[in-house]
């Protein structure tokens, strides 16, 4: 499974405070038929970036239902980037737009 693959490129799955990484959270479960493909699209889209650009988290809603509830997630797979969410198998272009939007929002927050 893709979660078990160690990646040292654009993905940073370690939690770190106070950094400027774009946080991407994917909600999934083992019984979700579309989750493996959505995860593959997500990983393929972000892996071409420079190291340390993203903080990538995968949340299994069966193991952490309170996390899905806290984020207001009702359907799987759901990918959240910078307060925006997409449900289903996203197009790479959609992920890129969400990432760019999150980066712009982060920059605006820095300049305020």
N, CA, C and O atoms as CSV, one atom per row, in Angstrom:
chain,resi,resn,atom,element,x,y,z
A,1,UNK,N,N,0.841,-1.186,0.000
A,1,UNK,CA,C,0.000,0.000,0.000
A,1,UNK,C,C,0.879,1.240,0.000
A,1,UNK,O,O,1.992,1.213,0.524
A,2,UNK,N,N,0.391,2.322,-0.581
A,2,UNK,CA,C,1.175,3.538,-0.758
A,2,UNK,C,C,1.591,4.171,0.562
A,2,UNK,O,O,2.645,4.805,0.619
A,3,UNK,N,N,0.792,4.022,1.642
A,3,UNK,CA,C,1.165,4.599,2.929
A,3,UNK,C,C,2.454,4.004,3.460
A,3,UNK,O,O,3.176,4.651,4.218
A,4,UNK,N,N,2.743,2.779,3.067
A,4,UNK,CA,C,3.914,2.094,3.589
A,4,UNK,C,C,5.186,2.463,2.829
A,4,UNK,O,O,6.286,2.131,3.270
A,5,UNK,N,N,5.051,3.134,1.714
A,5,UNK,CA,C,6.205,3.520,0.911
A,5,UNK,C,C,6.824,4.771,1.508
A,5,UNK,O,O,6.146,5.784,1.686
A,6,UNK,N,N,8.109,4.701,1.816
A,6,UNK,CA,C,8.828,5.856,2.355
A,6,UNK,C,C,9.190,6.788,1.212
A,6,UNK,O,O,9.834,6.362,0.253
A,7,UNK,N,N,8.794,8.037,1.291
A,7,UNK,CA,C,9.110,9.009,0.252
A,7,UNK,C,C,9.845,10.169,0.894
A,7,UNK,O,O,9.443,10.670,1.944
A,8,UNK,N,N,10.921,10.589,0.256
A,8,UNK,CA,C,11.724,11.685,0.775
A,8,UNK,C,C,11.796,12.838,-0.211
A,8,UNK,O,O,12.767,13.595,-0.205
A,9,UNK,N,N,10.790,12.984,-1.055
A,9,UNK,CA,C,10.808,14.068,-2.030
A,9,UNK,C,C,9.990,15.240,-1.505
A,9,UNK,O,O,10.363,15.824,-0.487
A,10,UNK,N,N,8.911,15.602,-2.146
A,10,UNK,CA,C,8.129,16.766,-1.740
A,10,UNK,C,C,7.265,16.484,-0.518
A,10,UNK,O,O,6.703,17.416,0.057
A,11,UNK,N,N,7.144,15.245,-0.114
A,11,UNK,CA,C,6.253,14.892,0.968
A,11,UNK,C,C,6.980,14.920,2.297
A,11,UNK,O,O,8.068,14.360,2.432
A,12,UNK,N,N,6.382,15.568,3.270
A,12,UNK,CA,C,6.914,15.582,4.617
A,12,UNK,C,C,5.772,15.165,5.518
A,12,UNK,O,O,4.874,15.960,5.796
A,13,UNK,N,N,5.800,13.939,5.970
A,13,UNK,CA,C,4.703,13.422,6.759
A,13,UNK,C,C,4.936,13.600,8.254
A,13,UNK,O,O,4.176,13.071,9.065
A,14,UNK,N,N,5.969,14.333,8.625
A,14,UNK,CA,C,6.239,14.624,10.022
A,14,UNK,C,C,5.489,15.893,10.412
A,14,UNK,O,O,5.383,16.833,9.625
A,15,UNK,N,N,4.982,15.904,11.608
A,15,UNK,CA,C,4.333,17.103,12.122
A,15,UNK,C,C,5.409,18.078,12.568
A,15,UNK,O,O,6.331,17.698,13.290
A,16,UNK,N,N,5.300,19.319,12.151
A,16,UNK,CA,C,6.236,20.329,12.606
A,16,UNK,C,C,5.510,21.646,12.751
A,16,UNK,O,O,4.733,22.041,11.881
A,17,UNK,N,N,5.764,22.311,13.837
A,17,UNK,CA,C,5.105,23.570,14.144
A,17,UNK,C,C,5.842,24.731,13.499
A,17,UNK,O,O,7.065,24.703,13.362
A,18,UNK,N,N,5.090,25.751,13.103
A,18,UNK,CA,C,5.677,26.995,12.677
A,18,UNK,C,C,6.394,26.951,11.339
A,18,UNK,O,O,7.264,27.786,11.091
A,19,UNK,N,N,6.066,26.021,10.479
A,19,UNK,CA,C,6.722,25.990,9.173
A,19,UNK,C,C,5.785,26.571,8.115
A,19,UNK,O,O,4.627,26.881,8.395
A,20,UNK,N,N,6.299,26.711,6.911
A,20,UNK,CA,C,5.482,27.290,5.844
A,20,UNK,C,C,5.078,26.242,4.821
A,20,UNK,O,O,4.868,26.555,3.649
A,21,UNK,N,N,4.970,25.002,5.266
A,21,UNK,CA,C,4.550,23.924,4.380
A,21,UNK,C,C,3.035,23.961,4.199
A,21,UNK,O,O,2.288,24.331,5.105
A,22,UNK,N,N,2.613,23.571,3.016
A,22,UNK,CA,C,1.181,23.453,2.740
A,22,UNK,C,C,0.721,22.122,3.326
A,22,UNK,O,O,1.246,21.063,2.984
A,23,UNK,N,N,-0.269,22.193,4.214
A,23,UNK,CA,C,-0.787,20.969,4.815
A,23,UNK,C,C,-1.869,20.375,3.911
A,23,UNK,O,O,-2.817,21.054,3.517
A,24,UNK,N,N,-1.702,19.110,3.601
A,24,UNK,CA,C,-2.681,18.365,2.817
A,24,UNK,C,C,-3.158,17.210,3.683
A,24,UNK,O,O,-2.355,16.413,4.168
A,25,UNK,N,N,-4.464,17.126,3.873
A,25,UNK,CA,C,-5.046,16.068,4.688
A,25,UNK,C,C,-5.997,15.274,3.815
A,25,UNK,O,O,-6.907,15.834,3.204
A,26,UNK,N,N,-5.784,13.960,3.757
A,26,UNK,CA,C,-6.688,13.089,3.004
A,26,UNK,C,C,-7.403,12.170,3.978
A,26,UNK,O,O,-6.778,11.478,4.782
A,27,UNK,N,N,-8.724,12.179,3.888
A,27,UNK,CA,C,-9.548,11.289,4.691
A,27,UNK,C,C,-9.901,10.088,3.837
A,27,UNK,O,O,-10.347,10.230,2.698
A,28,UNK,N,N,-9.697,8.895,4.399
A,28,UNK,CA,C,-9.926,7.669,3.638
A,28,UNK,C,C,-10.313,6.545,4.581
A,28,UNK,O,O,-10.343,6.719,5.799
A,29,UNK,N,N,-10.610,5.386,3.999
A,29,UNK,CA,C,-10.817,4.170,4.783
A,29,UNK,C,C,-10.495,2.968,3.899
A,29,UNK,O,O,-10.458,3.067,2.673
A,30,UNK,N,N,-10.267,1.850,4.544
A,30,UNK,CA,C,-9.940,0.626,3.814
A,30,UNK,C,C,-11.107,0.113,2.985
A,30,UNK,O,O,-10.904,-0.637,2.030
A,31,UNK,N,N,-12.324,0.506,3.336
A,31,UNK,CA,C,-13.500,0.029,2.611
A,31,UNK,C,C,-13.925,0.975,1.485
A,31,UNK,O,O,-14.896,0.702,0.780
A,32,UNK,N,N,-13.211,2.066,1.317
A,32,UNK,CA,C,-13.527,3.060,0.284
A,32,UNK,C,C,-12.943,2.599,-1.055
A,32,UNK,O,O,-11.730,2.440,-1.187
A,33,UNK,N,N,-13.802,2.389,-2.031
A,33,UNK,CA,C,-13.365,1.886,-3.332
A,33,UNK,C,C,-12.540,2.911,-4.114
A,33,UNK,O,O,-11.672,2.531,-4.900
A,34,UNK,N,N,-12.800,4.203,-3.908
A,34,UNK,CA,C,-12.123,5.248,-4.679
A,34,UNK,C,C,-10.891,5.819,-3.985
A,34,UNK,O,O,-10.122,6.553,-4.606
A,35,UNK,N,N,-10.691,5.497,-2.717
A,35,UNK,CA,C,-9.589,6.073,-1.944
A,35,UNK,C,C,-8.199,5.728,-2.488
A,35,UNK,O,O,-7.353,6.620,-2.556
A,36,UNK,N,N,-7.923,4.486,-2.877
A,36,UNK,CA,C,-6.585,4.197,-3.398
A,36,UNK,C,C,-6.231,5.021,-4.637
A,36,UNK,O,O,-5.101,5.492,-4.763
A,37,UNK,N,N,-7.178,5.195,-5.542
A,37,UNK,CA,C,-6.903,5.985,-6.749
A,37,UNK,C,C,-6.733,7.464,-6.403
A,37,UNK,O,O,-5.861,8.130,-6.961
A,38,UNK,N,N,-7.553,7.983,-5.494
A,38,UNK,CA,C,-7.416,9.381,-5.081
A,38,UNK,C,C,-6.060,9.621,-4.424
A,38,UNK,O,O,-5.432,10.654,-4.659
A,39,UNK,N,N,-5.611,8.688,-3.614
A,39,UNK,CA,C,-4.294,8.815,-2.970
A,39,UNK,C,C,-3.180,8.778,-4.012
A,39,UNK,O,O,-2.211,9.532,-3.920
A,40,UNK,N,N,-3.322,7.907,-4.995
A,40,UNK,CA,C,-2.323,7.817,-6.058
A,40,UNK,C,C,-2.223,9.136,-6.836
A,40,UNK,O,O,-1.124,9.618,-7.111
A,41,UNK,N,N,-3.370,9.711,-7.186
A,41,UNK,CA,C,-3.381,10.987,-7.903
A,41,UNK,C,C,-2.737,12.071,-7.041
A,41,UNK,O,O,-1.937,12.864,-7.537
A,42,UNK,N,N,-3.078,12.109,-5.765
A,42,UNK,CA,C,-2.516,13.102,-4.855
A,42,UNK,C,C,-0.999,12.971,-4.767
A,42,UNK,O,O,-0.281,13.957,-4.934
A,43,UNK,N,N,-0.513,11.773,-4.508
A,43,UNK,CA,C,0.934,11.560,-4.371
A,43,UNK,C,C,1.662,11.870,-5.676
A,43,UNK,O,O,2.709,12.517,-5.662
A,44,UNK,N,N,1.120,11.415,-6.796
A,44,UNK,CA,C,1.762,11.677,-8.092
A,44,UNK,C,C,1.829,13.175,-8.387
A,44,UNK,O,O,2.797,13.656,-8.976
A,45,UNK,N,N,0.801,13.900,-7.975
A,45,UNK,CA,C,0.756,15.338,-8.249
A,45,UNK,C,C,1.779,16.106,-7.421
A,45,UNK,O,O,2.425,17.020,-7.934
A,46,UNK,N,N,1.933,15.754,-6.161
A,46,UNK,CA,C,2.817,16.537,-5.289
A,46,UNK,C,C,4.270,16.063,-5.287
A,46,UNK,O,O,5.147,16.788,-4.818
A,47,UNK,N,N,4.538,14.873,-5.796
A,47,UNK,CA,C,5.902,14.351,-5.681
A,47,UNK,C,C,6.926,15.087,-6.546
A,47,UNK,O,O,8.126,14.954,-6.307
A,48,UNK,N,N,6.494,15.844,-7.527
A,48,UNK,CA,C,7.430,16.563,-8.376
A,48,UNK,C,C,7.923,17.885,-7.799
A,48,UNK,O,O,8.766,18.546,-8.405
A,49,UNK,N,N,7.412,18.275,-6.646
A,49,UNK,CA,C,7.818,19.528,-6.034
A,49,UNK,C,C,9.139,19.382,-5.288
A,49,UNK,O,O,9.612,18.272,-5.042
A,50,UNK,N,N,9.713,20.502,-4.938
A,50,UNK,CA,C,10.950,20.510,-4.155
A,50,UNK,C,C,10.706,19.858,-2.794
A,50,UNK,O,O,9.579,19.868,-2.299
A,51,UNK,N,N,11.732,19.301,-2.197
A,51,UNK,CA,C,11.578,18.663,-0.880
A,51,UNK,C,C,11.054,19.631,0.175
A,51,UNK,O,O,11.424,20.805,0.205
A,52,UNK,N,N,10.182,19.110,1.039
A,52,UNK,CA,C,9.697,19.891,2.166
A,52,UNK,C,C,8.609,20.901,1.871
A,52,UNK,O,O,8.357,21.777,2.698
A,53,UNK,N,N,7.960,20.813,0.734
A,53,UNK,CA,C,6.918,21.770,0.375
A,53,UNK,C,C,5.603,21.446,1.085
A,53,UNK,O,O,4.837,22.348,1.423
A,54,UNK,N,N,5.347,20.161,1.306
A,54,UNK,CA,C,4.062,19.729,1.846
A,54,UNK,C,C,4.203,19.016,3.170
A,54,UNK,O,O,5.221,18.390,3.462
A,55,UNK,N,N,3.146,19.127,3.969
A,55,UNK,CA,C,2.962,18.310,5.159
A,55,UNK,C,C,1.746,17.453,4.829
A,55,UNK,O,O,0.618,17.947,4.835
A,56,UNK,N,N,1.966,16.179,4.542
A,56,UNK,CA,C,0.919,15.293,4.048
A,56,UNK,C,C,0.470,14.356,5.164
A,56,UNK,O,O,1.283,13.674,5.787
A,57,UNK,N,N,-0.849,14.336,5.404
A,57,UNK,CA,C,-1.416,13.461,6.442
A,57,UNK,C,C,-2.532,12.639,5.840
A,57,UNK,O,O,-3.327,13.135,5.042
A,58,UNK,N,N,-2.586,11.373,6.229
A,58,UNK,CA,C,-3.672,10.495,5.830
A,58,UNK,C,C,-4.414,10.094,7.096
A,58,UNK,O,O,-3.808,9.622,8.058
A,59,UNK,N,N,-5.722,10.284,7.090
A,59,UNK,CA,C,-6.537,9.950,8.248
A,59,UNK,C,C,-7.525,8.864,7.855
A,59,UNK,O,O,-8.349,9.044,6.957
A,60,UNK,N,N,-7.427,7.739,8.542
A,60,UNK,CA,C,-8.360,6.631,8.351
A,60,UNK,C,C,-9.574,6.915,9.235
A,60,UNK,O,O,-9.469,6.894,10.461
A,61,UNK,N,N,-10.709,7.177,8.624
A,61,UNK,CA,C,-11.890,7.584,9.378
A,61,UNK,C,C,-12.452,6.464,10.255
A,61,UNK,O,O,-13.187,6.734,11.204
A,62,UNK,N,N,-12.118,5.235,9.951
A,62,UNK,CA,C,-12.557,4.126,10.803
A,62,UNK,C,C,-11.789,4.149,12.123
A,62,UNK,O,O,-12.331,3.809,13.174
A,63,UNK,N,N,-10.503,4.560,12.053
A,63,UNK,CA,C,-9.656,4.613,13.247
A,63,UNK,C,C,-9.765,5.946,13.972
A,63,UNK,O,O,-9.566,6.005,15.185
A,64,UNK,N,N,-10.078,7.020,13.244
A,64,UNK,CA,C,-10.157,8.365,13.828
A,64,UNK,C,C,-11.437,9.082,13.389
A,64,UNK,O,O,-11.367,10.109,12.714
A,65,UNK,N,N,-12.598,8.554,13.765
A,65,UNK,CA,C,-13.850,9.183,13.330
A,65,UNK,C,C,-14.017,10.606,13.856
A,65,UNK,O,O,-14.682,11.429,13.227
A,66,UNK,N,N,-13.413,10.895,15.012
A,66,UNK,CA,C,-13.527,12.240,15.570
A,66,UNK,C,C,-12.818,13.286,14.694
A,66,UNK,O,O,-13.230,14.445,14.660
A,67,UNK,N,N,-11.775,12.886,14.003
A,67,UNK,CA,C,-11.071,13.812,13.097
A,67,UNK,C,C,-11.965,14.171,11.916
A,67,UNK,O,O,-12.060,15.338,11.537
A,68,UNK,N,N,-12.615,13.176,11.339
A,68,UNK,CA,C,-13.530,13.442,10.220
A,68,UNK,C,C,-14.663,14.346,10.669
A,68,UNK,O,O,-15.065,15.251,9.939
A,69,UNK,N,N,-15.175,14.109,11.855
A,69,UNK,CA,C,-16.256,14.937,12.390
A,69,UNK,C,C,-15.776,16.373,12.617
A,69,UNK,O,O,-16.492,17.325,12.305
A,70,UNK,N,N,-14.578,16.527,13.154
A,70,UNK,CA,C,-14.030,17.864,13.424
A,70,UNK,C,C,-13.843,18.669,12.134
A,70,UNK,O,O,-14.037,19.885,12.123
A,71,UNK,N,N,-13.469,17.993,11.058
A,71,UNK,CA,C,-13.268,18.660,9.773
A,71,UNK,C,C,-14.552,18.753,8.950
A,71,UNK,O,O,-14.564,19.386,7.894
A,72,UNK,N,N,-15.637,18.125,9.425
A,72,UNK,CA,C,-16.892,18.163,8.691
A,72,UNK,C,C,-16.889,17.280,7.454
A,72,UNK,O,O,-17.550,17.589,6.463
A,73,UNK,N,N,-16.144,16.177,7.511
A,73,UNK,CA,C,-16.048,15.268,6.370
A,73,UNK,C,C,-17.153,14.221,6.469
A,73,UNK,O,O,-17.282,13.529,7.478
A,74,UNK,N,N,-17.955,14.116,5.395
A,74,UNK,CA,C,-19.074,13.181,5.379
A,74,UNK,C,C,-18.967,12.146,4.270
A,74,UNK,O,O,-19.719,11.171,4.264
A,75,UNK,N,N,-18.047,12.340,3.331
A,75,UNK,CA,C,-17.901,11.418,2.208
A,75,UNK,C,C,-16.417,11.172,1.955
A,75,UNK,O,O,-15.567,12.000,2.281
A,76,UNK,N,N,-16.129,10.019,1.369
A,76,UNK,CA,C,-14.743,9.635,1.091
A,76,UNK,C,C,-14.559,9.343,-0.386
A,76,UNK,O,O,-15.499,8.944,-1.074
A,77,UNK,N,N,-13.356,9.541,-0.863
A,77,UNK,CA,C,-12.225,10.209,-0.234
A,77,UNK,C,C,-12.423,11.722,-0.244
A,77,UNK,O,O,-13.025,12.270,-1.168
A,78,UNK,N,N,-11.918,12.389,0.781
A,78,UNK,CA,C,-11.921,13.845,0.838
A,78,UNK,C,C,-10.502,14.321,1.063
A,78,UNK,O,O,-9.805,13.839,1.957
A,79,UNK,N,N,-10.081,15.272,0.244
A,79,UNK,CA,C,-8.752,15.873,0.367
A,79,UNK,C,C,-8.947,17.327,0.730
A,79,UNK,O,O,-9.675,18.055,0.055
A,80,UNK,N,N,-8.284,17.751,1.813
A,80,UNK,CA,C,-8.376,19.141,2.266
A,80,UNK,C,C,-7.011,19.805,2.130
A,80,UNK,O,O,-5.992,19.270,2.569
A,81,UNK,N,N,-7.017,20.978,1.513
A,81,UNK,CA,C,-5.792,21.763,1.324
A,81,UNK,C,C,-6.136,23.213,1.618
A,81,UNK,O,O,-6.947,23.822,0.920
A,82,UNK,N,N,-5.517,23.762,2.652
A,82,UNK,CA,C,-5.720,25.174,2.957
A,82,UNK,C,C,-7.161,25.583,3.169
A,82,UNK,O,O,-7.565,26.654,2.717
A,83,UNK,N,N,-7.939,24.771,3.836
A,83,UNK,CA,C,-9.331,25.104,4.098
A,83,UNK,C,C,-10.285,24.781,2.961
A,83,UNK,O,O,-11.498,24.933,3.106
A,84,UNK,N,N,-9.749,24.336,1.830
A,84,UNK,CA,C,-10.586,23.931,0.702
A,84,UNK,C,C,-10.654,22.407,0.680
A,84,UNK,O,O,-9.708,21.734,1.088
A,85,UNK,N,N,-11.766,21.868,0.206
A,85,UNK,CA,C,-11.927,20.422,0.172
A,85,UNK,C,C,-12.435,19.970,-1.180
A,85,UNK,O,O,-13.208,20.664,-1.840
A,86,UNK,N,N,-11.983,18.786,-1.581
A,86,UNK,CA,C,-12.500,18.135,-2.776
A,86,UNK,C,C,-12.807,16.691,-2.383
A,86,UNK,O,O,-12.013,16.032,-1.711
A,87,UNK,N,N,-13.957,16.221,-2.810
A,87,UNK,CA,C,-14.380,14.854,-2.511
A,87,UNK,C,C,-14.415,14.061,-3.799
A,87,UNK,O,O,-14.865,14.550,-4.836
A,88,UNK,N,N,-13.937,12.834,-3.724
A,88,UNK,CA,C,-13.872,11.981,-4.904
A,88,UNK,C,C,-12.442,11.906,-5.416
A,88,UNK,O,O,-11.501,12.263,-4.707
A,89,UNK,N,N,-12.285,11.449,-6.632
A,89,UNK,CA,C,-10.953,11.350,-7.243
A,89,UNK,C,C,-10.669,12.677,-7.941
A,89,UNK,O,O,-11.304,13.002,-8.944
A,90,UNK,N,N,-9.718,13.439,-7.411
A,90,UNK,CA,C,-9.472,14.766,-7.981
A,90,UNK,C,C,-8.622,14.709,-9.240
A,90,UNK,O,O,-7.825,13.791,-9.429
A,91,UNK,N,N,-8.804,15.694,-10.086
A,91,UNK,CA,C,-7.912,15.875,-11.216
A,91,UNK,C,C,-6.640,16.542,-10.677
A,91,UNK,O,O,-6.721,17.347,-9.749
A,92,UNK,N,N,-5.478,16.227,-11.234
A,92,UNK,CA,C,-4.247,16.881,-10.775
A,92,UNK,C,C,-4.335,18.408,-10.821
A,92,UNK,O,O,-3.778,19.089,-9.960
A,93,UNK,N,N,-5.033,18.944,-11.821
A,93,UNK,CA,C,-5.174,20.389,-11.941
A,93,UNK,C,C,-5.926,20.979,-10.748
A,93,UNK,O,O,-5.612,22.082,-10.300
A,94,UNK,N,N,-6.904,20.259,-10.240
A,94,UNK,CA,C,-7.656,20.721,-9.073
A,94,UNK,C,C,-6.744,20.781,-7.847
A,94,UNK,O,O,-6.790,21.739,-7.076
A,95,UNK,N,N,-5.925,19.757,-7.676
A,95,UNK,CA,C,-4.987,19.757,-6.552
A,95,UNK,C,C,-4.032,20.939,-6.663
A,95,UNK,O,O,-3.759,21.618,-5.673
A,96,UNK,N,N,-3.526,21.183,-7.866
A,96,UNK,CA,C,-2.600,22.303,-8.074
A,96,UNK,C,C,-3.262,23.641,-7.745
A,96,UNK,O,O,-2.643,24.500,-7.117
A,97,UNK,N,N,-4.503,23.821,-8.162
A,97,UNK,CA,C,-5.216,25.065,-7.858
A,97,UNK,C,C,-5.404,25.230,-6.348
A,97,UNK,O,O,-5.264,26.333,-5.820
A,98,UNK,N,N,-5.714,24.150,-5.667
A,98,UNK,CA,C,-5.885,24.214,-4.222
A,98,UNK,C,C,-4.567,24.546,-3.533
A,98,UNK,O,O,-4.541,25.335,-2.588
A,99,UNK,N,N,-3.473,23.949,-3.999
A,99,UNK,CA,C,-2.150,24.218,-3.428
A,99,UNK,C,C,-1.781,25.688,-3.645
A,99,UNK,O,O,-1.324,26.364,-2.724
A,100,UNK,N,N,-1.985,26.170,-4.868
A,100,UNK,CA,C,-1.675,27.577,-5.153
A,100,UNK,C,C,-2.516,28.515,-4.293
A,100,UNK,O,O,-2.013,29.515,-3.783
A,101,UNK,N,N,-3.780,28.193,-4.136
A,101,UNK,CA,C,-4.646,29.001,-3.274
A,101,UNK,C,C,-4.166,29.005,-1.834
A,101,UNK,O,O,-4.197,30.043,-1.172
A,102,UNK,N,N,-3.723,27.857,-1.343
A,102,UNK,CA,C,-3.209,27.764,0.023
A,102,UNK,C,C,-1.927,28.575,0.179
A,102,UNK,O,O,-1.736,29.249,1.192
A,103,UNK,N,N,-1.047,28.511,-0.826
A,103,UNK,CA,C,0.205,29.282,-0.768
A,103,UNK,C,C,-0.080,30.781,-0.779
A,103,UNK,O,O,0.550,31.533,-0.036
A,104,UNK,N,N,-1.023,31.225,-1.613
A,104,UNK,CA,C,-1.386,32.637,-1.654
A,104,UNK,C,C,-1.946,33.073,-0.300
A,104,UNK,O,O,-1.591,34.138,0.206
A,105,UNK,N,N,-2.806,32.265,0.279
A,105,UNK,CA,C,-3.381,32.592,1.581
A,105,UNK,C,C,-2.300,32.665,2.650
A,105,UNK,O,O,-2.352,33.524,3.530
A,106,UNK,N,N,-1.317,31.763,2.578
A,106,UNK,CA,C,-0.216,31.779,3.546
A,106,UNK,C,C,0.604,33.061,3.398
A,106,UNK,O,O,0.990,33.669,4.395
A,107,UNK,N,N,0.867,33.465,2.170
A,107,UNK,CA,C,1.640,34.691,1.913
A,107,UNK,C,C,0.887,35.920,2.420
A,107,UNK,O,O,1.486,36.822,3.005
A,108,UNK,N,N,-0.411,35.950,2.197
A,108,UNK,CA,C,-1.218,37.076,2.683
A,108,UNK,C,C,-1.174,37.142,4.206
A,108,UNK,O,O,-1.111,38.222,4.793
A,109,UNK,N,N,-1.209,35.976,4.830
A,109,UNK,CA,C,-1.137,35.921,6.289
A,109,UNK,C,C,0.198,36.410,6.823
A,109,UNK,O,O,0.255,37.001,7.901
A,110,UNK,N,N,1.274,36.168,6.079
A,110,UNK,CA,C,2.606,36.617,6.493
A,110,UNK,C,C,2.734,38.125,6.397
A,110,UNK,O,O,3.417,38.745,7.213
A,111,UNK,N,N,2.084,38.722,5.407
A,111,UNK,CA,C,2.245,40.155,5.172
A,111,UNK,C,C,1.312,41.007,6.030
A,111,UNK,O,O,1.437,42.231,6.045
A,112,UNK,N,N,0.375,40.373,6.746
A,112,UNK,CA,C,-0.543,41.160,7.569
A,112,UNK,C,C,0.053,41.511,8.904
A,112,UNK,O,O,-0.595,42.173,9.715
